[in-house]
Amino acid sequence: MTQSSLFHCGRYQLDLSRPHVMGIVNVTPDSFSDGGKYESTEKAVEHALKLVEEGADILDIGGESTRPGATPVSLADELDRVVPVIEQLSKLTQVPLSIDTYKPQVMQAALDAGADLINDVRALQEPGALEIAARSTAGVCLMHMQGLPATMQLDPQYDDVVAEVRAFLAERMAAAEAAGISRSRILLDPGFGFGKRTEHNIALLQGLPEILSLGRPLLVGLSRKSVLGQITGGDVYVRLHASLAASVISVMKGARIVRVHDVKATADALKVAAAVL
Ligand code: 7PJ
């Protein structure tokens, strides 16, 4: 095993020489029922357990959408959504639990509830985030984003998207290490769809090996993203086949964790990729 395929996150040590599937668990209140908080917790836990059965190696739990133009969620609501889900899953599952948040208070509460990995679309740039991560043993996923979710897709601009994303990730990795987060706890992510046009996303997929040269495992998220709809012409409900292609291409280009909605199909597709790799 090469050194860069070892990844330490909380209670776990993952050997990323095999591609891993991160299953997405969105905790959002169901607007069509009045079951309230308890029901959304229960539904999210149930969904998460199903993803583990389907082959998820990691669960990514999120309480606030970072999709372009999504409405922000208050700190209190985000905590209410994710903390009980993490508490329950840490007792019910044997897979690392990731918290998808950029808010330092949510990171801390999630770590206290049993989270093993901080997945931050702002790459620990919020005040206090680096310190919270450094005080823990959690893994961290540092992601690139140009702009902020509300406006990031309006007019993304790059001279050389691969070089710029790589430079940003190098800077954030250096900041994380300077704060006391060891390299073995760091994952990098080019942030597909986060302030990127179709041509930027495609260039990043082609350029993954250059980002991999930073020496840490890459996590990628392309599942059901609009770039796939732009390429195929399909809407979000018919993006499974395109998402599988994207996962396989990502792994063939060097990614080691793919963040997806459709775990079973992706796990099968990646077994084929792994057999070839
Ligand atoms: C990503 C994410 C991604 C990481 C989202 C969506 C948008 N975290 N959170 N990478 N995307 N690390 O799933 O469409 O690409 S939310």
Boltz pocket constraint, residues with backbone or C-beta under 6 A from the ligand:
constraints:
  - pocket:
      binder: B
      contacts: [[A, 65], [A, 66], [A, 67], [A, 100], [A, 119], [A, 120], [A, 121], [A, 141], [A, 143], [A, 189], [A, 191], [A, 192], [A, 219], [A, 220], [A, 221], [A, 222], [A, 223], [A, 224], [A, 225], [A, 259]]
      max_distance: 6.0
